[in-house]
Amino acid sequence: MNKKIRNPEKGYTLIELLAVMIVVITVGTIIAGIIVNSLRGGNRSTNVNDIRENGNFALSQVSKMIIFAKSFDGVSDGTTDANGKLIYTTNCTVAAPPPPPTPTPIHYKYLEITSFDQGKTVFECNGARLASNGAELVDTSTRYIITDCYIVCTQNNISVLPTISISFTLSKKTTSVSFAENNISIPFETSANFRNNNN
C-alpha cells in the first residue's frame, strides 16, 4: 500500500490561503456592518431624544405661562402702526366663509400676555424663531433649526377666552457631511387655554 505522507514543512497551498482569506474577510465585513448599524441606530435614538426633550421643554414653558397668565393681551401677525409698534388683536373669532364651513386659521407671529406680577411677556413664533421677550426658548444659534413656527388663536365667541396653539418643526443642525441618522425633523404642537381674564 502506497500512502502519500504530507511534508509538514511544505506549508499551505495558495488556494487554501485564499479560501481562509475569503472567510475572514466575509466574517469581518458582517461584523463591521453589525457594529456600524448599531452605532448609527444608537446615534439616531440619541438625536431623536435630544430633539424631543428640547421641543417639549419649550412647549411646556410656553403652555405654563399661557395657562397661568393674568390676562391675554392679544396676538399679532407682525403688522405695525405708524410708530413701529406691533398691532395686537384680542378678537380671535373668525367668521366662517361659505363652504367649506371650517375657516382657515390665521397664523400669527406674536402673542402678548400679562402675568400676575404685572410683567408683560411677548412670545415670538416667527418662522425660524421661538422666543420669549427676545430670549430664545430653543438654542437655534448652534444646535437646532426651527421651521414653520406659528401661533393660532381660536375663539368660539368674544365672550369666552381664546385657545392658543403653537406649532413648529425642530431639527438638529448638521455639518456639511451629514449622515441620515442626523437628518431628523420632529413637528411639535400644543394648545393652551387661559384660566384667568384680567382677574
Helices and strands as residue ranges (DSSP letters): H 14-67, E 71-76, E 110-114, E 120-125, E 130-132, E 135-136, E 144-154, E 163-172, G 180-182, E 185-193
